[in-house]
Amino acid sequence: MQTRKKSLQEVIVNVGTGFVISYLLWLYLVPVLFDIETRPTQGLGITFLYTIASIARGYIVRRCYNYFERGKNE
């Protein structure tokens, strides 16, 4: 079973790599596909908000899985 600290570390690494990919997609692919023009700082802000939400979601899901797994082993 993972500790809370390890769960958070795993989520941050996972989402951190996703952050870089998402920001690059926002800069180079979204404007072409959806005809949306934004400044790079706006793209960074949008990506940052989604990243915070993703960290929280990933951490909560991980802890729920650990909670239910612990219940099975008792």
C-alpha positions, 0 to 999 in steps of 0.5 A: 500500500502507498503512503499519502506522501508517495501517492501525492508524489506519484500524482505530481510527477504524472501530472507534471509531465501532462502539464508540459504536454498540455501547454505545448498542445495549447500553444501549437495545436489548439489555435490551428484546430479550433481557431482560438488565439490566446497569448502564451500567458493565457495558455499557461494560466488555463493549463495551470488551472487544469493541472491543479484540478488533475492533481486533486483528482488523481490524489483523491482517486489514488487514496480511494483505491488504497482505502478500498484495497486496505478494507479487502485485506483486513 
